[in-house]
Amino acid sequence: MTDSSSPDFFTKKHARLTIIARVASVFAWVILVAKIFLVIWYFIQQFIVADVGHITLIQLWQSSLDMAWFGSLIVNNLVNLLEGFVWWLVLKGIAMGLLMIVETDVNYRLSKEGGANE
């Protein structure tokens, strides 16, 4: 419990860092979902442009003539997915790091004043 005479350990700087962490976390998910939709859209677009909608993926895989096209399609999609996953990891890491800084500083201030963080 806190009383009205106890100092407020959560400062404006902590609030700003927390907001930045939340924004980074939200952007991480937005980028990941956007990259997944981009991969799906690119995959569908390539099949429409190549006019292979009547061919199944297994038939396309077995066809030696279209192997280079199919390989580039898979590689491009994997690169896009990997890029989205890396951005997700980076932004989630930034968010977690900022929240850890805030928590460490608040705990340090509480222990310095003799209070307990519950």
Helices and strands as residue ranges (DSSP letters): H 12-50, H 57-62, H 67-113
